[in-house]
Amino acid sequence: MRVLLVQPRPVAGMGYKSTIAVEPLGLEIVGAALGDHNVRLLDMLANDNITVAVQEFRPAAVGISCSFTVDVYRTLELAQEAKAANKDIFVFVGGHHASLSPEDFRHPAVDAVVVGEGETTVPELIAALEGGGDPAWVAGLVLNMREGQFFTGERPLLQRLDDVPRANRDLTDRYRDRYFLGLRRPFVTLETARGCPYRCNFCSIWRFYRGKVRSMSPERVVEEVERLPAGDVLFTDDNFLADVRRAERIASLLKSSRLPKRRYIIQARSDTIMKHPEIVRQWKEIGLDQVFIGFEKIDQSGMELVNKQNSVENNEKALSFLKSIGVGVYASFIVDPGFSSADFQKLLHYIKKLRIEQPQFSILTPLPGTELFQQLKSRLTTKNCEQFDLLHAVLPTRLPLVDFYKEFTRLYRKAYFCPGHTMGTLRWFLQKFLTGRLSWEHLRRLLSGVRQTLDYRSYLGKA
């Protein structure tokens, strides 16, 4: 059976829309699970035409990924275009947002929503369609029917992540040079664990995975690394050091494998880093280059408001330690809509005091599927999904909205555009460009994103 998998992309703009383009790892895994079928993957990063793809490939089913709230409208547009090209195509949608908010896809162009892990549900769905069976017997689906949406029942989570099919990266070969993380290119992603034991109220990860944490064996992880295309590696695990003994074993196996050395980026909590600095040092030896840490707040009361279950002290100690061993830190901070001008100034002062070189700022956003959404949905100032990008205020702001965005963009300008930081960035740009790792297209996209991120009028739709 012919199956077309589609990855929507936001229109290039501020923030991550222009500074990050990650391969569609979830679809690569689903594509691998459909190994007995004729599968193609369409990544809209290249501005392909889904109508042409449907007409040329003639799929019987089209699966569209919608992991982020900002992709809802584009996902529905693509579903409509697919149906317009062939009204008999079965269109299904999956991903984090679709799983947590299937009601957003109650639409004539969508036949079903895959709830949860797609690599187990989608093969059964396609088998049912191919054999003329009833999808209602396939667990893990929300079917759109005339009388409304019908849930076929919860599907159990995979017990062993070693059973997850190896991502079929052949499906994205023609897009490979388009994937990047900021200035990192070539760039590849790898998932080795799912879930998080913590319960931050702004995060939906733990809800999507039903509060469970599962990991691949160290041996399977090393096998995955061996098969990766060239490039820096981002482990997409929500907390790579959640199982420190596993992390230690992976590092040991990679070191003894004599594989070509790579640069690795992980996400980790500062408390784990400080409890197990020896594991971090071990990873530094084999190529650990950057750690993404959710600092979130600059005071303990703020940490408690988001249920971070960590301390500001741990954040500061982890930052100092990682700097001392030559590992970079992406430090993420949450900007509250209730910030005053003085609050913005305090955050900026904190970043300069600690000499944080790569701060990232997001506006507190009650994303669908989170506890925060349930608590604050009655206060939302908009239901426009495209505004849920962590860069727009969707809750009432203490400052007038124009002033709030002026202060927000000022954070980025003051944090990044100082003499030492600017010169270092320019040197890195030049190095990447001369070594061929930064194309003109990549450069234009980055510069456009930076320009819009720094212009408060972009947030108001006036740039």
C-alpha positions in Angstrom: 0.0 0.0 0.0 1.3 3.5 -0.8 1.5 5.8 2.2 2.6 9.4 2.1 3.9 10.9 5.4 4.0 14.7 5.7 5.9 17.0 8.0 4.3 20.5 8.1 6.6 23.5 8.6 5.8 27.0 9.9 6.4 29.9 7.6 9.9 31.3 8.3 9.8 33.9 11.0 10.9 34.8 14.5 12.5 32.4 16.9 12.8 28.8 16.2 10.8 29.1 12.9 14.0 30.3 11.3 16.8 29.2 13.7 16.0 25.5 14.0 15.0 22.9 11.4 15.0 19.4 12.9 14.5 16.2 10.9 11.1 14.6 11.3 12.3 11.8 13.5 8.9 10.6 14.5 7.9 10.2 10.9 11.2 8.5 10.1 10.3 5.9 12.8 6.7 5.5 11.6 8.1 5.1 8.0 10.4 2.3 9.3 7.5 0.6 11.0 5.7 0.6 7.6 8.5 -1.3 6.0 6.2 -3.7 4.1 4.5 -0.8 2.3 5.6 1.8 -0.3 6.3 4.9 1.9 7.4 8.4 0.9 8.0 11.4 3.2 7.3 14.9 2.2 9.0 17.6 4.4 7.4 21.0 3.7 10.7 22.6 4.7 11.5 22.4 1.0 8.2 24.0 0.0 7.1 20.9 -1.9 3.5 20.8 -3.2 1.4 18.1 -1.6 -1.1 18.2 -4.4 1.6 17.3 -6.9 2.9 14.6 -4.5 -0.5 13.0 -4.2 -1.1 13.1 -8.0 2.3 11.6 -8.8 2.7 9.1 -5.9 -1.0 8.2 -5.7 -1.0 7.1 -2.0 -4.0 5.4 -0.5 -3.3 7.1 2.9 -1.7 10.3 4.0 -0.3 10.8 7.5 0.5 14.3 8.8 2.5 15.0 11.9 1.3 17.7 14.3 3.4 17.8 17.4 3.2 21.6 18.0 0.2 23.7 18.5 1.5 26.3 16.0 1.2 23.7 13.3 -2.6 23.0 13.7 -3.8 25.3 10.9 -1.1 24.2 8.5 -1.9 20.6 9.2 -5.5 21.1 8.4 -4.6 23.0 5.2 -2.4 20.1 4.0 -5.2 17.6 4.9 -7.6 19.6 2.8 -5.2 19.8 -0.1 -4.7 16.1 0.0 -8.4 15.4 0.0 -8.9 17.9 -2.9 -6.3 16.0 -4.9 -8.1 12.7 -4.2 -11.2 12.5 -2.1 -10.8 8.8 -1.5 -7.5 9.2 0.4 -7.6 8.2 4.0 -6.0 11.1 6.0 -4.8 10.6 9.5 -3.0 13.0 11.9 -0.6 12.2 14.7 2.0 13.7 17.1 2.0 15.3 20.5 -0.5 18.1 20.0 -2.9 15.9 17.9 -2.8 13.2 20.7 -3.5 15.6 23.5 -6.1 17.7 21.6 -7.7 15.5 19.0 -10.8 17.8 19.0 -8.7 20.3 17.0 -8.9 17.9 14.1 -12.6 17.2 14.0 -12.6 18.3 10.3 -14.1 16.8 7.1 -10.6 16.5 5.6 -9.3 14.3 8.5 -10.4 10.7 8.9 -8.6 9.8 12.1 -6.2 11.0 14.8 -3.5 8.7 16.0 -3.3 9.0 19.8 0.1 8.2 21.3 3.0 6.3 19.8 2.5 6.0 16.1 4.9 3.3 15.3 2.6 0.7 16.8 -0.8 2.1 15.8 -0.1 3.2 12.2 0.9 -0.2 10.9 -2.3 -1.7 12.3 -4.3 1.1 10.8 -2.8 0.7 7.3 -3.2 -3.1 7.5 -6.9 -2.6 8.3 -7.3 -0.2 5.4 -5.5 -2.4 3.0 -7.6 -5.5 4.0 -10.9 -3.6 3.9 -11.3 -3.9 7.6 -12.8 -1.4 10.1 -10.4 1.0 11.7 -12.7 1.1 14.7 -11.1 -2.2 15.8 -7.6 -0.5 15.9 -6.8 0.8 19.4 -5.3 4.2 19.7 -7.4 6.1 17.2 -9.9 8.9 17.3 -12.2 8.5 14.3 -14.1 11.4 12.8 -17.6 10.2 12.1 -20.8 12.0 11.1 -22.1 11.8 14.7 -18.8 13.1 16.2 -15.5 11.7 17.3 -15.2 8.1 18.4 -12.2 6.9 20.5 -11.3 3.3 19.8 -9.6 2.8 23.2 -6.2 3.5 24.8 -3.3 1.6 23.3 -0.7 0.3 25.8 2.7 2.0 25.6 5.6 0.0 24.3 7.2 -2.0 27.1 10.7 -2.0 25.6 12.1 0.9 23.6 14.6 -1.5 22.0 11.6 -2.7 20.0 11.2 0.7 18.4 12.1 0.4 14.7 15.3 2.1 13.6 14.4 5.4 11.9 14.3 5.1 8.2 16.5 8.1 7.3 16.5 7.2 3.7 13.1 8.8 3.6 14.7 12.2 4.3 17.9 11.9 2.3 17.0 14.6 -0.1 16.4 17.1 2.7 19.5 16.2 4.8 21.4 19.4 4.0 18.5 21.5 5.1 18.4 20.4 8.7 20.2 22.6 11.2 20.3 23.8 14.8 21.3 27.4 14.8 24.8 27.4 13.2 25.1 23.6 13.6 25.1 21.9 10.2 25.2 19.0 9.3 23.0 18.0 12.2 21.1 14.9 13.2 18.8 13.8 16.0 18.5 10.6 18.0 15.9 9.5 20.5 17.0 7.0 23.2 14.4 7.5 25.9 10.8 8.7 26.3 9.1 10.5 29.2 10.1 12.4 32.3 9.6 11.6 36.0 9.0 15.3 36.9 5.7 17.2 36.7 6.5 20.8 35.5 3.1 22.4 35.0 4.0 24.0 31.7 5.1 20.8 30.1 3.0 18.1 28.3 5.7 15.5 27.8 4.9 13.6 31.0 1.2 13.6 30.2 1.8 12.4 26.6 3.8 9.4 28.0 1.3 8.9 30.9 3.9 9.6 33.6 6.2 6.7 32.5 9.9 6.8 31.6 11.4 4.2 29.3 14.9 3.9 27.9 16.7 2.1 25.2 19.5 -0.2 26.3 23.1 1.3 26.0 23.9 -1.3 23.4 21.0 -0.3 21.2 22.0 3.4 21.6 25.5 2.7 20.4 24.1 0.8 17.4 22.0 3.8 16.6 25.0 6.2 16.8 26.9 3.9 14.4 24.2 4.2 11.8 23.8 8.0 12.0 24.5 10.3 9.0 27.4 12.7 9.5 26.9 15.7 11.8 26.5 17.0 15.3 24.1 14.8 17.3 21.2 16.1 19.4 19.7 13.5 21.8 16.0 14.4 21.9 15.5 12.7 25.3 13.7 15.1 27.6 16.3 14.3 30.4 19.2 12.4 29.0 20.8 11.9 32.5 17.6 10.6 34.0 19.3 7.2 34.4 22.9 8.1 35.2 24.1 4.5 35.1 22.8 4.1 31.6 24.4 7.3 30.5 27.7 6.1 32.0 27.4 2.8 30.2 26.6 4.5 26.8 29.7 6.8 27.2 31.9 3.8 28.0 30.7 1.9 25.0 31.1 4.8 22.7 34.6 5.4 23.9 35.6 1.8 23.3 33.8 1.6 20.0 36.4 3.7 18.2 33.7 5.4 16.2 34.6 8.8 14.7 34.3 11.4 17.4 31.2 13.6 17.2 29.8 16.6 19.0 26.8 15.8 21.2 24.1 18.0 22.6 21.8 16.8 25.4 19.0 18.1 27.6 19.5 17.6 31.3 18.5 18.9 34.7 21.0 20.9 36.8 20.4 18.9 39.9 21.4 15.7 38.2 24.5 17.3 36.7 25.6 18.4 40.2 24.9 15.0 41.8 26.9 13.2 39.1 29.6 15.5 37.7 31.8 12.5 36.9 29.3 11.3 34.3 29.3 14.7 32.6 33.1 14.7 32.6 33.0 11.2 31.0 30.7 12.5 28.3 33.0 15.6 27.8 35.8 13.2 26.9 33.8 11.6 24.1 32.4 14.8 22.6 29.7 16.5 24.8 29.6 20.0 23.4 26.4 21.6 24.7 23.7 21.0 27.4 20.3 22.5 27.3 19.1 23.3 30.8 15.7 24.7 31.8 16.7 27.4 34.3 13.1 28.7 34.0 13.3 31.3 36.9 15.9 33.3 38.8 14.3 32.9 42.2 13.1 30.0 44.2 9.5 31.3 44.5 9.3 31.4 40.7 10.6 27.8 40.5 7.9 26.6 42.8 5.2 28.3 40.7 6.0 26.2 37.7 6.6 23.1 39.9 10.2 22.7 38.7 11.3 20.7 41.8 14.8 22.1 41.5 16.7 25.0 42.9 18.3 28.2 41.5 21.4 27.2 43.4 21.7 24.0 41.4 21.3 26.0 38.1 24.1 28.3 39.1 26.4 25.6 40.2 25.8 23.5 37.1 26.5 26.5 34.9 29.8 27.2 36.6 30.8 23.5 36.4 30.0 23.1 32.8 31.9 26.3 31.9 34.9 25.0 33.8 35.1 21.8 31.7 34.4 23.6 28.4 30.8 22.5 27.8 28.4 25.2 26.5 25.0 25.8 28.1 21.7 26.7 26.5 20.0 28.3 29.4 16.2 28.7 29.0 14.2 31.2 31.0 10.4 31.7 31.3 9.2 35.3 31.0 5.9 35.8 32.9 3.2 37.9 31.2 2.9 39.6 34.6 6.5 41.0 34.4 7.0 44.7 35.1 9.9 46.7 33.6 11.8 46.1 36.8 11.3 42.3 36.4 12.8 42.4 32.9 15.7 44.3 34.2 16.3 41.8 37.0 16.4 39.0 34.6 18.8 40.8 32.3 21.0 41.7 35.3 21.0 38.0 36.4 22.1 36.8 32.9 25.0 39.3 32.8 26.0 38.6 36.4 26.4 34.9 35.6 27.8 35.6 32.1 25.3 33.3 30.5 26.4 33.3 26.8 23.4 31.5 25.2 20.2 32.4 27.1 16.9 31.6 25.6 13.6 33.3 26.5 10.1 32.0 26.2 6.9 33.6 27.3 4.9 31.6 29.8 2.3 29.8 27.5 -0.4 27.4 28.7 0.0 24.8 25.9 -2.9 22.4 25.4 -2.3 19.2 27.3 -0.5 20.8 30.2 -1.7 21.4 33.8 -1.2 25.1 33.1 -3.7 25.1 30.3 -6.3 23.6 32.6 -5.6 26.2 35.2 -5.5 29.3 33.0 -7.6 28.5 29.9 -10.3 30.9 31.0 -7.8 33.7 31.0 -6.5 33.2 27.5 -6.6 36.3 25.4 -6.6 34.4 22.1 -7.3 30.9 20.7 -5.2 31.5 17.6 -2.9 28.4 17.5 -0.2 30.3 15.7 0.2 32.5 18.7 1.1 29.5 20.9 4.8 29.7 19.8 6.2 30.7 23.2 7.1 34.1 21.8 3.6 35.7 22.0 1.7 36.6 25.1 -1.6 34.6 25.1 -2.4 35.7 28.7 -3.1 39.3 29.9 0.2 41.2 30.3 0.8 43.6 33.2 2.5 46.1 30.8 0.7 47.4 27.8 1.3 44.8 25.1 3.6 47.1 23.0 5.8 47.8 26.0 5.9 44.2 27.0 7.2 43.2 23.5 9.7 46.1 23.6 11.1 44.8 26.9 11.1 41.2 25.6 13.1 42.0 22.5 15.4 44.2 24.5 16.3 41.1 26.5 17.7 39.5 23.4 19.5 42.6 22.2 21.2 43.3 25.5 22.1 39.7 26.1 23.6 39.0 22.7 24.7 42.3 21.2 27.6 43.2 23.4 31.1 43.6 22.0 32.6 40.3 23.2 29.6 38.2 22.3 29.1 39.9 18.8 32.8 39.4 17.8 32.7 35.7 18.9 29.5 35.1 16.9 31.0 36.8 13.8 34.1 34.6 14.1 31.9 31.5 14.3 29.8 32.6 11.3 32.9 33.1 9.3 34.4 29.7 10.3 31.1 27.9 9.4 30.8 29.7 6.1 34.4 29.0 5.0 34.1 25.3 5.9 30.9 24.9 3.9 28.7 24.3 6.9 26.8 27.5 6.4 25.1 27.9 3.0 23.7 31.2 1.7 20.2 29.9 2.1 20.9 28.8 5.7 22.5 32.2 6.4 19.6 34.2 5.0 17.1 32.2 7.0 19.0 32.7 10.2 19.5 36.4 9.7 15.8 36.9 8.8 14.8 35.1 12.0 17.2 37.1 14.1 15.9 40.4 12.6 12.3 39.5 13.3 13.0 38.2 16.8 14.7 41.5 17.7 11.9 43.7 16.3 9.0 44.2 18.7 6.7 45.1 15.7 7.0 41.5 14.4 5.1 40.3 17.5 2.3 42.7 16.7 2.2 41.7 13.1 3.4 45.2 12.0 7.0 44.5 10.9 
